[in-house]
Each structure stands twice: as C-alpha cells, then as structure tokens.
Amino acid sequence: MLFDSPIPFREAVASAAARGLLPTSATSAELQALDGAIKRRATFSATVESVRVLQGLAAGVDAVLSGVATQKEVREQLLDLHLALGTQPGPGRPGGTGDVTSRARADLQVRTLTETAQGLGWHAQGLQADVLDAYPAQELTRFVTPRTRSRDWPARWAKAGGRFFGRRMVALKTDPIWARLGDPALFPDALGNPYPPFAFNSGMDVQDVDRAEAEALGLIDRATVPQGASLLASVGGDEANGPQVTQTWLRDAIQAGGLGRFDAAGVLRMIGGGA
C-alpha cells in the first residue's frame, strides 16, 4: 500500500539496504531491457553516472523508510547535492523529469525507490504463511490520482489476462497476473515488479482480500492451503555493509545478459546505445 507518512518496517528497510549502486549512462528506455530481478537489486536512475548522487539517493530512501526523514526533505537534499557537484541538466527538457537536476526528477527518483522498497516489503509480509492463508488474494485499485495522464488500468488488466468481478480486478497473490502487470515486454513504462508500483507514476496499489471473500469469488476453495515464495531473498547484497558501488554479483548478472558493459569508472553503458 502507498502511504504519505514513512513506514519503517523491517522488510522494506532490508530491501533498500541490500541494493548495490549502479551508475549508468543508459536512458529509461534502455534500462527497460534489464531483468526486473536485477533492477530490484540496484539503486540507479536513468543517465545518472555520479556515484555521489546515487549514494545520496540510497541514503535518503533509507532515511525515509526508517522514519527519520520525509520524501520532501530527501528531495531537497538531492537538489542541494546536484548544486554542490555542479551537475549538468543533460538533454532533457529543463525542469522536466529528463533533467537530472530538476525538482520533478528528484521527486520521481525518491518516490519510485521508496514505493518500490515498500511494495517489496508488503509483498514479503503478504506471502508469509499465516497471512497468505488469511488473505490469499488482493485487489488492484487506485489509491492516488496520477500527476500525469491517467492510464487505462482495466485495459492493462485485461491484456495481462486478469479476471474481472464486476468492475473489480482481483486475483490470488500467487497468480502470475501480478508479474505480467509489471512486465516491460507488455507495458513499456513497467518497472519489472510483480508488486506495486507496477509502472512509473501509476497511482495504483493493491489491498488484501480475505479468505471468505476469495472463496466467495471462486478464487480458492476452503481446503486449499496457498503456497507462495517471497522475492525478498532475491534482492541479495550485503545488508550489513550497506550499498556498494557496482557489487560483483550485480556486475556479473548484468554482463551475463549481454546487454551492457562497465567502463573503467564502473559506469554501465548499454551495448548498442547509451554511449
């Protein structure tokens, strides 16, 4: 679920702490080619090559999740850091999300990484055996009005193969529909997550559906004991030491896919693009 106030719970903090830093020259479109499991293990932002900026972003997100800072405070800290480093805006429209020095871009970075960590945390909690048995399903619903043009999520749900119950979009937590909603191969703006946020600036989230209702909808029968595996373990990394610059497992996973290479400075450059 999405919340305006910080949510300092263990799963979200752990998922953020385990991420490696990934400086890259790649654009948002080029980064879509990276596997979602890899992106869940990295702190990165399109065309951001500065390790200092990524360190500030990672520390800021951790502070939000730990409840010691707000997203607004972290956003302003990032803007101050860009000013101190003399960061150049880049080719994007001045003031827009393509401008790495803009308030809009800083807001998008902090919000997306914070919500992704929270989403993974709620995902992990929701798949614990006792919770999954009591609340085996979840409903896709709008929680926040998007800041950009609203997308047709019922159409996306249908394209991903989801069932409708009237106008409601409900499925078991273990249904592959959730992975398809976040699949960049189906939706170009998707983030590769099988949990919210499924796409940039979507405003969509999920809420639990209890067992009695799931049975009434025909999603599960009374005798079935649902089984699910959390993605939290796949985040990997060294939580004790915090984020590292291009950790070996992260570098190897990316290069094994043949999509990019790392230059002498440790910056990911996509093969066939991204400089």
N, C-alpha and C positions, 0 to 999 in steps of 0.2 A: 504494500500500500504506500501511497505518497502522503507525506506529512510536511507541513510548513516548519515545524519545530524539529530539532535534532533527535535522532533515535540512536542512542548509544547502546546497541546490543551486540553481543559477542560475535555473532556470525558476520554481521556487516563490517565490523571493525577488522576482523580477521581477513575477510576477503580483500579489503583495501590494503592492509598491511603486507599481504603476500605478493602484491603486484611488483613486477620489475619495471624499470623506466625504459621507455622506448622512444628515443629521439628519431625523428624521421622527416624526410623531405616530401613524403607521399601526400597526395591530396585525399580528400574524403572519399572520392570515387575509387581511387586506387586502393585505399585501405579496406574497402568493402570486400576485396578479394581474399583478405586474411581470414582464416578459420575463426569462428566465434570462440572456440576454446582457447585459442591463442590470445585473442583480444581481451578475454576475461582475465588474463594473467599479466596484463600490461597497463601502465599508465602512459597514455600517449594522446596527442592531438594532431590533427592534420597540419602538415607543414611546420610543425614546431620541432626545431633541431636543438634547441637550447636545453641542456641538462638542468641548468639552474631553474628555468621556468617549470620544467616537469617536477623537479624536487619541491618547488613551492606549491605546485598544484597538488602533488601527492600529500604533502604535509597538511595543506589546507583541507582537503577532503577528510583526512584522518581526524582533524580537529572538529569538523562538523559532525562526523559520526560519533565522536567521543563526547559531544555536547559542550565543548569549550569555545566554539566559535559558530557564527551563523554563516550561511552561504553568502550573504551580502558582504560580511566582513572579509571573507576569503577572496571574494571577487575584487574588492578594493585593494587588498594586499597584492594580488596578481598584477593589477594595473600599476601600482607603485613599483613593483619589481621590473616590469617592462620599461618603465620610465628610467629607472636606475641603470638598467642594462643597455639602454639606447636601442631597444628593439625596433626594427623597421616594420611598418604595417604589412608589407607584402602586396601581392597583386589584387587582393580582394577589394570590394567597394569600401571606401573609407567609412568607418563606423559600423559596418555590417559584420556578420559572423565570419566572413572570409578575411577580415582584417584582424590579425592576431593580437593587435594592441587595443582593440575596442572593448568597451563595456559589454556589448552584446556577445562577443566571442567569449570573454571571461565568464559571463553568466552561463552560457551554454556549456562550457567546459566543466565548471564546478557542479552545475545542476545535473548534468548527464552522468558524471562519475559518481556523485553522491547517490543518485537514484539507482544506478546500476549496482552499487555495493549494497544498498538497502534491499533491492529486488532479490539479489542473490541470498542475502541473509534471511528474508522472509521465505524464499524458496526452500532453503535448508530447513528452517523451522517447520514449514508446512509438510515436509516429507518425513519428519520424524514419525515413527511407527504409531504412537498413540494419537498424535494429531491427525495423521493421514486417515486413520480408522474413523475418527470422529468427524472429520471434514475432508472427505475424499475428492471433492470436486471444487471448482472455482468458476466464477463468472467474470467475463471481460466486461468492463464498464467504464464510463467516463468519470474521472474524478476532477480533472482540471480542464478549463477551456484553453485550447492551444493558442499560443501567441501568434502563430501563422495560420494560413488557410487550413481549415479542418479537413481531414481525410475521411474517406468513406470506410469506416471500420467494419460495418456489416458486410460490405463487398469483399473486404480482405478476409474476413472470417469465412465467407463462402468459398473464396478462391483457395484458402488453405484447407478446405474440406470439413469445416466445422458444422455441427448441427444447431438448428435454431429451435428454441422453445418459446413460441410466440415471437417476440422481438428479442428475447434474451439469448445471449451467447454463453453457453455453459458446457463444460467438459470436465472429465476426470483430470486431476492434477497430473496423472501419468500419461495422458493422451498426447500423441505426437503433434497435435494441433498447435501446442504452445511453441514448440521448436519451429514449426512452419511459419508461425506469425512473425518470428524474428529472423527468418531466413533471407539474407540479401539476394539469394538467387530468385526468390519470389517477389521481393519488395526492395527496390533499390535503396530506400532510406532505412532499411532494417539494421539493427545493431548486432545481430547474431546471438541474441539472448533468448532462451526459452522461458523467460520471465520478464516482467516489466522493468525498465522501458523496452518495448519491442522495437521502437523506432524513435528517431530524434523528434523532440517536441510533440509527442503524440498526445499527451494528456490522458492516456488510457492506463488503467490499472486493473487488478483483479481483487475480488473479495471471496472469502471462503463460502462454500455451500456445504451445509451439514449433511450427515448421513441420511437422515429421514427424508430430506428434500431430494437428495441424489437418488435414493431408491424410488421415490415417487415419480421422478423424471425418467426412470428406467435406465439410468447410467450404471447402476450397480445393484446387485441383489443382496439380500440380508446375509447370506452365508459367505460372501466373498470377503477375504482379508486383503486389502490393497497393499501392493508392494511398490516401493519407489526408492531410487538412489539419488542422493543429493549431488549436485555439481560442485559443492563447496570444496571437496577434496581435490578436484581438478584444477583449482586455482593455483596450487603449488607454491613454490617460492620458499623463502626463509623468513617466517614471521618474526623470529627473534631478532634478526638483524635489520628488518625493515626493507624497503625497496632498494634494489641495487641497480646500477646502470647496466643495461643490457646483460642480464644474468645469462649464464651459459645455456641453461635449459630453454630460455626464451629465444636466444640467438639460433640455437640448433633447430628448434621447432620451425622457425620462420624459414631458415635457409634450406631445410629439408624439403619444404614445399616448392622450392624453386621459383618463388615469386619475387624475392628481393635479395640484396646483398648488403653487407655492412662495410662502410668505408673505414679508413684509418682512424677516424674520430669516433667510430661507433654509431654513426647515423645510418638508419635503414634507408636505402634507396631502392625503389622498385625497379625490377628488370623491365626494360622497355618503356619506362616512364619515371616520373618523379625525380628527374635529374640523373 
